[in-house]
Amino acid sequence: MEKQAQEIDRENFAVEERLAYLESEEYKKKEAKDKLGLRDPGEFVVFVKPRVSQENNSIDSEISPANSVTPNDPIISNPLKWWQYFFK
């Protein structure tokens, strides 16, 4: 019986934590952004859509020659690649 009581206490604690999170401003803000498309002042949202092929309506998986990597190319970090993609 004591083990069951301890298990129920742990479950109650987990439910109370979850409830506290669901009532928090952080959760409300996240849901407003995700479901309603709202944003904070000064914040901007970037949508990245995959290219869709006209022939069969599938995602285009071809790599263009400009984006291909050759053995002699310098290795560029992902953050730098994203920076170049959005700001150049």
C-alpha positions in Angstrom: 0.0 0.0 0.0 2.9 2.4 0.8 4.4 1.8 -2.7 1.0 2.6 -4.3 0.7 5.7 -2.2 4.2 6.8 -3.2 3.4 6.1 -6.9 0.2 8.1 -6.6 2.1 11.0 -5.0 4.6 11.0 -7.8 1.8 11.0 -10.4 0.1 13.8 -8.6 3.3 15.8 -8.5 3.8 15.3 -12.2 0.2 16.4 -13.0 0.6 19.5 -10.8 3.9 20.4 -12.6 2.2 19.9 -16.0 -0.8 22.0 -14.9 1.5 24.8 -13.6 3.3 24.8 -17.0 0.0 24.9 -18.9 -1.1 27.9 -16.9 2.2 29.7 -17.3 2.8 32.8 -19.5 5.6 30.9 -21.3 3.1 28.2 -22.5 0.5 30.8 -23.5 3.1 32.7 -25.5 4.3 29.6 -27.2 0.8 28.5 -28.2 -0.1 32.0 -29.4 3.0 31.9 -31.7 2.5 28.3 -32.9 -1.3 28.2 -33.4 -2.3 31.9 -33.9 0.8 33.0 -35.8 1.5 35.9 -33.4 4.9 37.3 -32.7 6.7 39.6 -30.3 7.5 43.2 -31.3 10.8 43.3 -33.2 10.7 39.6 -33.9 10.5 38.3 -37.5 9.5 34.9 -38.7 11.1 33.0 -41.6 9.3 30.3 -43.4 11.4 27.8 -45.4 9.4 25.8 -47.9 10.9 22.9 -50.0 10.8 23.3 -53.7 8.1 21.1 -55.3 8.7 19.6 -58.7 6.1 20.6 -61.4 6.2 17.1 -63.0 5.1 14.9 -60.2 4.4 17.2 -57.2 7.2 15.7 -55.2 9.9 17.5 -53.3 12.8 18.4 -55.6 15.8 16.6 -54.3 18.3 17.7 -57.0 21.3 19.5 -55.9 22.2 22.5 -58.0 25.9 22.8 -59.1 26.3 26.0 -57.1 25.4 24.1 -53.9 27.4 21.0 -54.5 30.6 20.4 -52.5 33.9 19.5 -54.1 36.9 18.1 -52.2 38.8 21.4 -52.6 36.0 23.6 -51.1 36.6 24.9 -47.6 34.4 23.5 -44.9 31.8 26.1 -43.8 29.9 25.8 -40.6 26.1 25.5 -40.7 25.5 28.9 -38.9 27.7 30.6 -41.5 25.8 28.9 -44.3 22.5 30.0 -42.9 23.8 33.6 -42.5 25.0 33.6 -46.1 21.7 32.1 -47.3 19.5 34.8 -45.6 21.8 37.9 -45.7 23.7 37.6 -49.0 
